[in-house]
Amino acid sequence: MFAGAAIEAFSRPGDVVLDPHMGGGTTVIEALVRGRHAIGNDLNSLAVFVTRVKTTCLGDRECAALLRWADDTVPALSYRADVDSPNQVICSRRTRNLSLAMARPIKKIIALALDGLSSLPTERCREFARCALLNVGQLALNGRKRTTPLWEFRELVQGAVREMLAAARALRERVSAIPSAARLPMLMNVNSAVLAEQVPFSQGVRADLVVTSPPYPGIHILYHRWQVDGRRETPAPYWIAACNDGRGNAFYNFADRRDTAADGYFEESLRTLRALRRVMKDGALVVQMVAFGDPKNHLRRYLTNMLVGGFEEVRPLADAAGGACRRIWRTVPRRRWHANLKGDLHSSREVVLVHRAV
Ligand SMILES: C[S@@+](CC[C@H](N)C(=O)[O-])C[C@H]1O[C@@H](n2cnc3c(N)ncnc32)[C@H](O)[C@@H]1O
């Protein structure tokens, strides 16, 4: 809702809308369905994978093949405990900690499902099915103590495919009314600090609007691992999505968890803000939702970074007396995107910041 409202309020059809830290791709989708040229970036290959699947307009033949896969192949997935599937053998390193008792049956069934993806007609279909397995695998394994029975897992996959297909059809309908140039987003997989050196920005394209949620100071989110049976981490999402992995948690949060003063965070954040300024038009707005581990101290430092990076704050809505409006804070709704915010009180409040590139 936040991204859609910001795009509606601060851009027009045909404008370039950028999210340099797109995560699950909300900004990209909201921009696409409003006829904007959407550019999304994230240094996590998994985020790029999920956003690519969510923004793919599948054809009728592809939708039918996926429904058949959900209705015929998925219910028939079963395994003999003593037989390993090729996917499982090859990928044992990428399935670390999935040999725990509560995860093993799910791992085997996912491995079998991955083995059977070659029956799907296109790479887009195979990615879509991988994404359904990713969604359900996360639901069944991440942060769970209870073993999900296989019948339930299979039903969840079927439900996920149907839900995702409904969303894909709705997206196709909405974007089909839009000039062809804006139908596909441009997705990038780089550190946002080097955005200016990448096509299309290196060729002179500039964003009219940036809508984003960067990593948060003092709050460490586990973007790249699931936690199985308590706190045992697994890189399995990358195995399921067939994406590259290999980085530590600090990589995805601007800073190491031990950086309690958040100095490293603010250094990295400034680097990305400077890069962001270079890829925006003069006067363009950046609208961001940010949470802080230590709100009083971190908000002040964040605003200083914005100034140094080349942005001035705007309070877009005047209050009843005509004065500048207070910033909008909100309580975070249920988190998706494999966030792990357990026990972090401040992270449940986020602020909307609006800045102009000067
Ligand atoms: C708070 S999340 C974004 C959530 C997103 N708005 C959504 O709705 O899913 C921050 C994202 O920034 C990405 N990220 C972290 N450091 C980055 C960097 N230096 N460059 C690009 N992306 C980065 C993380 O991988 C993560 O997906």
The ligand as an SDF file (V2000), in Angstrom:
LIG
                    3D

 27 29  0  0  0  0  0  0  0  0999 V2000
   14.2010   -3.9620    3.9250 C   0  0  0  0  0  0  0  0  0  0  0  0
   14.5480   -5.0210    2.5640 S   0  0  0  0  0  0  0  0  0  0  0  0
   13.5110   -4.4450    1.2770 C   0  0  0  0  0  0  0  0  0  0  0  0
   12.1220   -4.9630    1.4030 C   0  0  0  0  0  0  0  0  0  0  0  0
   11.2540   -4.6440    0.2120 C   0  0  0  0  0  0  0  0  0  0  0  0
   10.8290   -3.2570    0.2380 N   0  0  0  0  0  0  0  0  0  0  0  0
   10.0380   -5.5680    0.1440 C   0  0  0  0  0  0  0  0  0  0  0  0
    8.8970   -5.0840    0.1190 O   0  0  0  0  0  0  0  0  0  0  0  0
   10.2200   -6.7870    0.1050 O   0  0  0  0  0  0  0  0  0  0  0  0
   16.1700   -4.4880    2.1190 C   0  0  0  0  0  0  0  0  0  0  0  0
   16.7420   -5.2110    0.8870 C   0  0  0  0  0  0  0  0  0  0  0  0
   17.9870   -4.5760    0.5820 O   0  0  0  0  0  0  0  0  0  0  0  0
   18.8530   -5.5540    0.0280 C   0  0  0  0  0  0  0  0  0  0  0  0
   20.2200   -5.0140    0.1330 N   0  0  0  0  0  0  0  0  0  0  0  0
   21.0220   -4.9590    1.2110 C   0  0  0  0  0  0  0  0  0  0  0  0
   22.1760   -4.3300    0.9330 N   0  0  0  0  0  0  0  0  0  0  0  0
   22.0970   -3.9610   -0.3690 C   0  0  0  0  0  0  0  0  0  0  0  0
   22.9620   -3.2730   -1.2610 C   0  0  0  0  0  0  0  0  0  0  0  0
   24.1580   -2.8080   -0.8540 N   0  0  0  0  0  0  0  0  0  0  0  0
   22.5740   -3.0800   -2.5310 N   0  0  0  0  0  0  0  0  0  0  0  0
   21.3700   -3.5400   -2.9700 C   0  0  0  0  0  0  0  0  0  0  0  0
   20.5010   -4.2050   -2.1770 N   0  0  0  0  0  0  0  0  0  0  0  0
   20.8440   -4.4120   -0.8870 C   0  0  0  0  0  0  0  0  0  0  0  0
   18.5800   -6.7950    0.8670 C   0  0  0  0  0  0  0  0  0  0  0  0
   18.9820   -7.9500    0.1580 O   0  0  0  0  0  0  0  0  0  0  0  0
   17.0600   -6.6850    1.0630 C   0  0  0  0  0  0  0  0  0  0  0  0
   16.3740   -7.4300    0.0890 O   0  0  0  0  0  0  0  0  0  0  0  0
  1  2  1  0
  2  3  1  0
  2 10  1  0
  3  4  1  0
  4  5  1  0
  5  6  1  0
  5  7  1  0
  7  8  2  0
  7  9  1  0
 10 11  1  0
 11 12  1  0
 11 26  1  0
 12 13  1  0
 13 14  1  0
 13 24  1  0
 14 15  1  0
 14 23  1  0
 15 16  2  0
 16 17  1  0
 17 18  1  0
 17 23  2  0
 18 19  1  0
 18 20  2  0
 20 21  1  0
 21 22  2  0
 22 23  1  0
 24 25  1  0
 24 26  1  0
 26 27  1  0
M  CHG  2   2   1   9  -1
M  END
$$$$
